[in-house]
Structures are given as structure tokens and as C-alpha cells.
Amino acid sequence: MGKEELTPSESEWQVMEVLWESGEALTSSEVIGRMKPENRMNPKMVRVLMNRLCQKGILAYRVDEKDARIYHYYPLKSREDCQKEKSSRFIESYFGGNQMGAVAALIGSSELTEDELRELEGILSDRKRQR
């Protein structure tokens, strides 16, 4: 069996998006209230997901100074860090760690516009210069 999953699941990612976008600590009720209408899930499920995110070390909380029953949640990991970890796990799981194979498969399965191809060429040029 592989390593324990320490990146957000798809549902957990929706919760994290609310926290990343807020830029401040939020209660679970505030997170629920800020979720996009198409992503709304029942409040109990959101609280379960937030608990899982805390267990994974992606989210943390502080207890309210005036009311110990209220928790204020905040991200421990940035969106960018989670994206990098998720990408690495994806490449490891589906491409045996072969980054080139993953990139080739993704590009080969996409209908890229001329603008997107130019953007991709720019990314590759920048990457070469960083070496």
C-alpha cells in the first residue's frame, strides 16, 4: 500500500478554495456560507472535510478567545504547495515518476490553441533559462 494521502481530495479542495480566497481565518459556518452555490454541500459534510484537512496538516485552527466552542480555521499550506504535491503524486501514481511521459500525455490529449502553444513555448523557454 502507498503513502498516506496528504493532499486535499476534490471535495476538500473546494473547502480550501474558500479559505485561500478569504486570506483570513474563518469559522466552519463562515466557510459554509462562502462556498459557491454549485459547490454547496451539507454543513455536516463540510465540517467532516475540515477535520480531515486538519488531520492531513493542511488546515489548522485556533480557539476563539471569547467562546471555546468556536474554532477559527486557517490554511497551513498554500494553494501552490498543494498543487505541486498533487502534481507529483499524480505523476508518480500514473506515470511511474516519468515527468516527460506525463507532460507528453497531457499535451497529446489536448486541443491547444495557437495562443496556448505560444504560452507553453514561453514556459519552456523560461525553464531553460532557469537552469
C-alpha beads as a LAMMPS data file, in Angstrom:
LAMMPS data file: protein, C-alpha beads

131 atoms
130 bonds

1 atom types
1 bond types

-500.0 500.0 xlo xhi
-500.0 500.0 ylo yhi
-500.0 500.0 zlo zhi

Masses

1 110.0

Atoms # bond

1 1 1 0.000 0.000 0.000
2 1 1 1.249 3.531 -0.878
3 1 1 1.886 6.542 1.281
4 1 1 -0.952 8.106 3.183
5 1 1 -2.665 10.808 1.101
6 1 1 -1.674 14.203 2.447
7 1 1 -3.134 16.363 -0.307
8 1 1 -6.716 17.621 -0.463
9 1 1 -9.324 15.428 -2.142
10 1 1 -11.613 17.088 -4.702
11 1 1 -14.240 17.904 -2.048
12 1 1 -11.609 19.085 0.420
13 1 1 -10.135 21.308 -2.298
14 1 1 -13.476 23.155 -2.531
15 1 1 -13.266 23.919 1.189
16 1 1 -9.649 25.053 0.858
17 1 1 -10.509 27.377 -2.034
18 1 1 -12.802 29.316 0.308
19 1 1 -10.039 29.651 2.909
20 1 1 -7.315 30.523 0.383
21 1 1 -9.526 33.184 -1.192
22 1 1 -10.539 34.700 2.156
23 1 1 -6.997 35.422 3.314
24 1 1 -8.205 35.198 6.914
25 1 1 -9.222 32.591 9.467
26 1 1 -12.867 31.510 9.170
27 1 1 -15.282 29.506 11.270
28 1 1 -16.853 26.417 9.700
29 1 1 -20.138 28.358 9.402
30 1 1 -18.349 31.148 7.517
31 1 1 -16.750 28.592 5.175
32 1 1 -20.162 27.020 4.516
33 1 1 -21.682 30.446 3.828
34 1 1 -18.933 31.401 1.374
35 1 1 -18.982 28.227 -0.706
36 1 1 -20.066 28.724 -4.302
37 1 1 -23.693 27.706 -4.932
38 1 1 -22.649 24.860 -7.255
39 1 1 -20.244 23.521 -4.584
40 1 1 -22.565 23.702 -1.606
41 1 1 -22.664 20.553 0.431
42 1 1 -24.419 19.873 3.680
43 1 1 -22.872 21.604 6.713
44 1 1 -22.047 18.335 8.496
45 1 1 -20.024 17.143 5.470
46 1 1 -18.095 20.430 5.315
47 1 1 -17.166 20.035 8.994
48 1 1 -16.031 16.434 8.380
49 1 1 -13.870 17.622 5.471
50 1 1 -12.359 20.394 7.595
51 1 1 -11.493 17.848 10.284
52 1 1 -9.795 15.638 7.674
53 1 1 -7.833 18.636 6.384
54 1 1 -6.609 19.299 9.933
55 1 1 -5.551 15.648 10.269
56 1 1 -3.624 15.931 6.986
57 1 1 -1.788 19.030 8.226
58 1 1 -3.260 21.258 5.511
59 1 1 -5.540 23.214 7.821
60 1 1 -5.240 24.342 11.440
61 1 1 -7.436 26.221 13.869
62 1 1 -7.326 28.474 16.865
63 1 1 -9.984 28.548 19.566
64 1 1 -11.989 31.764 19.873
65 1 1 -10.836 33.901 22.804
66 1 1 -14.411 34.610 23.936
67 1 1 -16.099 31.283 23.186
68 1 1 -14.173 27.994 23.412
69 1 1 -16.831 26.281 21.253
70 1 1 -15.871 28.370 18.206
71 1 1 -12.857 27.463 16.072
72 1 1 -11.228 29.763 13.511
73 1 1 -9.642 27.744 10.685
74 1 1 -6.699 28.831 8.545
75 1 1 -4.545 27.137 5.871
76 1 1 -1.146 25.733 6.764
77 1 1 -0.313 25.038 3.116
78 1 1 -0.679 27.390 0.176
79 1 1 -2.659 26.551 -2.952
80 1 1 0.653 26.422 -4.863
81 1 1 2.220 23.940 -2.429
82 1 1 -0.858 21.700 -2.634
83 1 1 -0.836 21.899 -6.442
84 1 1 2.842 20.882 -6.547
85 1 1 2.255 17.957 -4.182
86 1 1 -0.857 16.859 -6.087
87 1 1 1.041 17.001 -9.412
88 1 1 3.948 14.994 -8.007
89 1 1 1.609 12.313 -6.643
90 1 1 -0.268 12.179 -9.965
91 1 1 2.962 11.733 -11.955
92 1 1 4.210 9.101 -9.517
93 1 1 0.905 7.186 -9.492
94 1 1 0.042 7.225 -13.183
95 1 1 3.390 7.667 -14.926
96 1 1 5.825 5.882 -12.603
97 1 1 7.519 9.200 -11.849
98 1 1 8.221 9.895 -15.541
99 1 1 7.585 13.647 -15.824
100 1 1 8.182 13.722 -19.565
101 1 1 5.648 10.935 -20.103
102 1 1 3.070 12.858 -18.060
103 1 1 3.648 16.085 -19.980
104 1 1 3.540 14.296 -23.336
105 1 1 0.293 12.532 -22.414
106 1 1 -1.363 15.751 -21.244
107 1 1 -0.283 17.742 -24.299
108 1 1 -1.138 14.905 -26.665
109 1 1 -4.670 14.624 -25.323
110 1 1 -5.419 18.366 -25.554
111 1 1 -6.554 20.570 -28.417
112 1 1 -4.288 23.550 -27.782
113 1 1 -4.891 26.920 -29.465
114 1 1 -2.055 28.883 -31.052
115 1 1 -2.043 31.203 -28.015
116 1 1 -1.798 28.238 -25.648
117 1 1 1.051 26.740 -27.704
118 1 1 2.926 30.069 -27.558
119 1 1 2.342 30.222 -23.804
120 1 1 3.691 26.674 -23.451
121 1 1 6.760 27.598 -25.537
122 1 1 7.305 30.594 -23.250
123 1 1 7.129 28.393 -20.166
124 1 1 9.694 26.018 -21.664
125 1 1 11.992 28.921 -22.614
126 1 1 11.784 30.336 -19.089
127 1 1 12.544 26.916 -17.646
128 1 1 15.644 26.562 -19.858
129 1 1 16.910 29.960 -18.720
130 1 1 16.484 28.974 -15.049
131 1 1 18.947 26.092 -15.438

Bonds

1 1 1 2
2 1 2 3
3 1 3 4
4 1 4 5
5 1 5 6
6 1 6 7
7 1 7 8
8 1 8 9
9 1 9 10
10 1 10 11
11 1 11 12
12 1 12 13
13 1 13 14
14 1 14 15
15 1 15 16
16 1 16 17
17 1 17 18
18 1 18 19
19 1 19 20
20 1 20 21
21 1 21 22
22 1 22 23
23 1 23 24
24 1 24 25
25 1 25 26
26 1 26 27
27 1 27 28
28 1 28 29
29 1 29 30
30 1 30 31
31 1 31 32
32 1 32 33
33 1 33 34
34 1 34 35
35 1 35 36
36 1 36 37
37 1 37 38
38 1 38 39
39 1 39 40
40 1 40 41
41 1 41 42
42 1 42 43
43 1 43 44
44 1 44 45
45 1 45 46
46 1 46 47
47 1 47 48
48 1 48 49
49 1 49 50
50 1 50 51
51 1 51 52
52 1 52 53
53 1 53 54
54 1 54 55
55 1 55 56
56 1 56 57
57 1 57 58
58 1 58 59
59 1 59 60
60 1 60 61
61 1 61 62
62 1 62 63
63 1 63 64
64 1 64 65
65 1 65 66
66 1 66 67
67 1 67 68
68 1 68 69
69 1 69 70
70 1 70 71
71 1 71 72
72 1 72 73
73 1 73 74
74 1 74 75
75 1 75 76
76 1 76 77
77 1 77 78
78 1 78 79
79 1 79 80
80 1 80 81
81 1 81 82
82 1 82 83
83 1 83 84
84 1 84 85
85 1 85 86
86 1 86 87
87 1 87 88
88 1 88 89
89 1 89 90
90 1 90 91
91 1 91 92
92 1 92 93
93 1 93 94
94 1 94 95
95 1 95 96
96 1 96 97
97 1 97 98
98 1 98 99
99 1 99 100
100 1 100 101
101 1 101 102
102 1 102 103
103 1 103 104
104 1 104 105
105 1 105 106
106 1 106 107
107 1 107 108
108 1 108 109
109 1 109 110
110 1 110 111
111 1 111 112
112 1 112 113
113 1 113 114
114 1 114 115
115 1 115 116
116 1 116 117
117 1 117 118
118 1 118 119
119 1 119 120
120 1 120 121
121 1 121 122
122 1 122 123
123 1 123 124
124 1 124 125
125 1 125 126
126 1 126 127
127 1 127 128
128 1 128 129
129 1 129 130
130 1 130 131
